[in-house]
């Protein structure tokens, strides 16, 4: 009997070319109406005890082919507990090898975060006292959710998954919220006393449902729309309208990076238009995160000219210029972290949650004293 492979679920992405008893040739599907592809998430059935060889034959043509170097795919027998498996990249083909103990195997670029878990996160936060509202609607009419905590005068924005395939941002949000919702946590209490914290944990909600890497349902990269959103990017327009109403003192946009095996930030301090106070705020953030998180480092990151002419449309640059805010992008790896390597899980759900927890002192430091 041949394997059965499908991706017909929230966030699924794979196309089956050929399939045998223990082998399959697969291709990654491009984003809806967009050119990007790297994300995959699929299910294999009929595989118990077999030495599987799954070949993604168009990996070399993907958006970030250098991302496959040193990368290991994520696998799970139940869709909950994830680990890494033997993965090889050569001649443009990504070959995933695994012997699953059960009949069903889940395979993903990074542990997925589906709509049910997103709703559960909202419900848990609301039950613990967070305020919730809908900022607007996506291209396909899905809700852009916001959670609000705290009563302080300063305005902090935590943004997640502009690029829908960067699911580590959702796991990061869980870690940050766990700390903010803990009444015994001194750092969380201090931040919520100093600031009102606005959390938009899943901005590209259509891309998440469709299994896209970067684009929304219209094929737009939302993180290039912040200088003045295209009508095909209502998600960004909704967040900006809420920012205009509340103000922004500090913004942190949480992402995943395909190629670099490090946790790093890209800050508004590299913008030629940055003010002295913005530069100082980014430096305070970095210094505090270096103390709080062993995974964070400042030696490796994007060059100051990252994204060239696109830079003004990126959230970090545009929000800093529009509001005079301390603004940063936080990146986590799809691979393992060289600073905190894990030979079993690589950069993982738990690593992402831990970084969310550990980032809050840096957010507080970045605000500075009034």
C-alpha positions in Angstrom: 0.0 0.0 0.0 1.3 3.5 -0.9 1.5 6.3 1.5 -1.3 8.8 1.7 -0.1 12.4 1.9 -2.3 15.5 2.3 -2.3 19.1 3.4 -6.0 19.8 3.5 -6.2 21.7 6.8 -5.4 25.0 8.4 -1.9 26.1 7.4 -1.3 23.1 5.2 1.0 23.3 2.2 2.4 20.6 -0.1 1.8 19.2 -3.6 2.3 15.5 -4.2 4.1 14.5 -7.4 4.8 10.8 -6.9 4.3 8.5 -4.0 5.3 4.9 -3.2 5.4 2.6 -0.3 8.0 4.5 1.7 9.0 7.4 -0.6 7.4 10.5 -2.1 8.4 13.4 -4.4 6.7 16.6 -3.3 6.7 20.3 -4.2 6.0 23.4 -2.2 3.1 25.5 -3.4 3.5 29.2 -3.9 1.7 31.7 -1.7 -1.8 32.6 -2.8 -1.4 35.2 -5.6 2.2 35.8 -4.5 5.7 34.6 -5.6 7.0 33.3 -2.3 7.3 29.7 -1.1 9.2 27.9 1.6 6.6 27.0 4.2 5.4 23.4 4.3 3.0 21.5 6.6 1.6 18.1 5.6 0.4 14.8 7.0 1.6 11.3 6.0 -0.6 8.2 6.7 0.3 4.5 6.4 3.9 5.1 7.5 4.2 3.2 10.8 7.7 1.7 11.2 8.8 2.5 7.7 12.0 4.2 6.8 10.5 7.2 5.0 12.3 9.3 2.4 10.3 12.4 1.5 11.9 14.6 -1.2 10.9 18.2 -1.7 12.1 18.5 -5.3 11.7 22.3 -5.8 13.4 23.4 -2.6 16.3 24.9 -4.6 13.9 27.3 -6.3 12.3 28.5 -3.0 12.4 32.0 -1.7 15.4 31.4 0.6 17.3 28.4 -0.7 20.2 29.2 1.7 17.7 28.5 4.5 18.0 24.8 3.8 21.7 24.7 4.6 22.0 23.2 8.1 18.2 23.0 8.4 16.3 20.0 9.9 12.6 19.4 9.3 10.1 19.2 12.2 8.1 16.0 12.8 5.3 14.9 15.1 3.2 11.8 15.7 0.4 13.7 17.3 0.6 17.3 16.1 1.5 18.5 19.6 5.0 17.3 20.5 7.5 18.2 17.8 11.1 17.2 17.2 13.7 17.4 14.4 14.6 14.7 12.0 17.4 13.8 9.5 17.2 16.3 6.7 19.6 16.7 3.8 19.9 19.4 1.1 21.7 18.8 -2.2 21.2 19.7 -5.8 18.1 21.7 -5.1 16.3 18.8 -3.3 15.4 18.8 0.4 15.3 15.2 1.5 13.6 14.4 4.8 14.2 11.0 6.4 12.2 9.6 9.3 10.9 6.3 10.7 7.6 7.1 12.4 6.4 5.0 15.3 2.7 5.5 14.5 0.6 5.3 11.4 0.3 9.1 11.2 3.1 11.6 10.8 3.0 15.3 10.7 5.8 17.2 8.9 6.4 21.0 9.0 8.9 23.7 8.3 8.4 24.8 11.9 5.8 23.7 14.5 2.5 25.1 13.2 0.1 27.3 15.1 -3.5 26.9 13.9 -6.7 28.8 14.2 -8.0 26.8 17.1 -4.9 27.4 19.2 -5.1 31.1 18.3 -8.7 31.2 19.6 -7.7 29.3 22.7 -4.9 31.9 23.4 -7.4 34.7 23.1 -9.9 33.0 25.4 -7.3 32.3 28.0 -6.1 35.9 28.0 -9.7 37.2 28.2 -10.4 34.9 31.1 -7.4 36.3 32.9 -8.5 39.9 32.5 -7.2 41.0 29.1 -9.5 43.2 27.0 -10.2 42.0 23.5 -11.4 43.7 20.3 -11.3 43.3 16.6 -9.2 46.0 14.8 -10.6 45.2 11.4 -11.0 42.5 8.8 -8.6 40.7 6.4 -8.9 40.5 2.7 -11.1 37.4 3.2 -13.0 38.9 6.1 -11.2 37.2 9.0 -10.9 39.1 12.3 -7.6 41.0 13.1 -7.7 40.4 16.9 -6.2 42.7 19.6 -5.6 42.0 23.3 -5.0 44.9 25.6 -3.5 44.8 29.0 -2.3 47.3 31.5 -3.3 50.9 32.4 -0.1 52.9 32.0 0.2 56.1 30.0 2.9 54.7 27.6 1.7 52.7 24.6 3.4 49.4 23.7 2.6 47.3 20.6 3.6 43.7 20.2 2.9 42.5 16.7 3.0 38.9 15.4 3.0 37.0 12.1 2.9 39.6 9.5 4.5 36.8 7.6 2.1 33.9 8.3 4.6 31.0 7.9 6.8 32.4 10.8 4.8 30.5 13.4 7.5 30.9 16.0 6.0 34.4 16.5 2.8 32.9 17.8 4.7 30.7 20.2 6.6 33.8 21.3 3.3 35.5 22.0 2.3 32.6 24.3 5.4 33.1 26.4 5.0 36.9 26.6 1.3 36.6 27.6 2.1 33.9 30.2 4.3 36.5 31.9 2.0 39.4 31.5 -1.0 37.5 32.8 0.9 36.3 35.9 -0.1 38.6 38.8 3.0 37.5 40.8 5.5 38.4 38.1 7.3 41.6 39.0 8.4 42.5 35.5 5.0 42.0 34.0 3.4 44.0 36.8 6.0 46.8 36.2 5.3 46.9 32.5 1.6 46.9 32.8 1.8 49.8 35.4 4.1 51.8 33.1 2.3 51.1 29.9 -0.8 49.9 28.1 0.2 46.9 26.1 -1.5 46.2 22.8 -1.0 42.7 21.3 -1.9 41.8 17.7 -0.7 38.2 17.8 -1.8 37.2 14.2 -1.9 40.0 11.6 -1.7 37.9 8.5 -4.7 35.7 9.4 -5.6 34.7 5.8 -2.0 33.7 5.0 -2.0 31.5 8.1 -5.1 29.7 7.1 -3.9 29.2 3.5 -0.5 27.9 4.4 1.4 30.9 2.9 5.0 31.8 3.8 4.7 35.6 3.6 1.8 37.0 1.6 -1.8 37.7 2.5 -4.7 36.3 0.5 -4.1 39.0 -2.2 -0.4 38.2 -2.4 0.9 41.3 -0.6 3.8 41.3 1.8 2.3 43.1 4.7 5.7 44.1 6.1 6.2 46.4 3.1 3.0 48.4 3.5 3.4 50.5 6.6 4.3 53.8 4.9 0.8 53.8 3.3 -1.1 50.6 2.9 -2.2 49.3 -0.5 -6.0 48.7 -0.6 -5.0 45.0 -0.8 -3.5 45.2 2.7 -6.4 46.0 5.0 -4.7 44.2 7.8 -2.0 46.8 8.1 -4.5 49.7 7.6 -6.5 48.3 10.6 -3.5 48.2 12.9 -2.3 51.6 11.8 -5.7 53.1 12.5 -5.6 51.7 16.0 -2.1 53.0 16.5 -3.2 56.4 15.4 -6.0 56.3 18.0 -3.8 55.1 20.9 -0.3 56.3 20.0 2.9 54.3 20.0 5.9 54.7 22.4 7.5 51.3 21.6 6.7 48.7 18.9 8.1 45.2 18.6 7.4 43.3 15.4 8.1 39.6 15.9 9.3 37.4 13.0 11.3 34.3 12.0 14.4 34.4 9.8 15.0 31.5 7.3 18.7 31.8 6.8 20.4 33.0 10.0 20.9 30.6 12.9 20.6 33.4 15.5 18.1 35.5 17.5 18.7 39.1 16.7 16.9 42.5 16.3 16.7 45.0 13.5 16.0 48.4 15.1 15.0 51.9 14.0 18.4 53.1 15.3 19.9 52.2 11.9 17.5 54.6 10.1 19.2 57.8 9.0 16.1 59.7 10.4 16.3 58.1 13.9 16.5 60.5 16.8 18.8 60.3 19.7 16.0 59.1 22.0 15.1 56.4 19.5 18.7 55.2 19.2 19.0 55.2 23.0 15.8 53.2 23.4 17.0 50.5 21.0 20.3 50.3 22.8 18.5 49.9 26.2 16.4 47.2 24.7 19.4 45.3 23.4 21.4 45.6 26.6 18.5 44.3 28.7 17.8 41.4 26.4 21.4 40.4 26.4 21.1 40.0 30.1 17.7 38.3 30.1 18.2 35.8 27.3 21.1 33.6 26.5 19.7 33.1 23.0 20.0 36.7 22.0 23.1 38.2 20.4 24.1 41.4 18.6 27.1 40.2 16.6 25.1 38.8 13.6 22.0 40.4 12.0 20.8 42.3 9.0 23.2 45.0 7.5 22.1 48.6 8.1 21.0 48.9 4.5 18.7 45.9 4.8 15.8 46.0 2.3 17.1 49.0 0.5 14.3 51.0 -1.1 11.7 48.8 0.6 12.9 49.9 4.1 10.5 52.9 4.5 7.5 50.5 4.1 8.7 48.1 6.8 6.9 48.2 10.1 10.0 49.1 12.2 11.0 52.0 10.0 7.6 53.4 9.3 6.2 53.2 12.8 9.4 54.8 14.2 9.0 57.7 11.7 5.2 58.1 12.0 5.1 58.1 15.9 8.6 58.9 17.0 8.6 55.5 18.7 11.3 53.1 19.7 10.7 50.4 17.2 12.3 47.0 16.6 11.9 43.8 14.6 12.8 40.6 16.6 13.9 37.7 14.5 14.1 34.0 15.6 15.6 31.2 13.5 13.9 28.4 11.6 17.1 26.4 12.2 18.8 25.8 15.5 20.3 28.7 17.4 24.1 28.7 17.5 24.0 30.4 20.9 21.6 27.9 22.6 21.8 24.8 20.4 19.4 21.9 21.0 20.4 18.8 19.1 16.9 17.2 19.5 14.5 20.1 18.9 16.5 22.8 17.4 14.9 26.2 17.8 11.6 25.1 19.1 8.2 25.9 20.6 9.7 26.0 24.0 12.6 28.2 22.9 10.2 30.6 21.3 8.0 30.7 24.4 11.0 31.3 26.6 12.2 34.2 24.4 8.7 35.7 24.7 9.0 35.5 28.5 12.6 36.8 28.5 11.9 39.8 26.2 9.6 41.7 28.6 12.4 43.2 30.6 13.8 44.5 27.4 10.5 46.1 26.4 10.4 47.8 29.8 13.9 49.0 29.4 13.3 50.2 25.9 10.5 52.5 27.2 13.0 54.3 29.5 11.9 56.5 32.4 9.3 59.1 31.9 
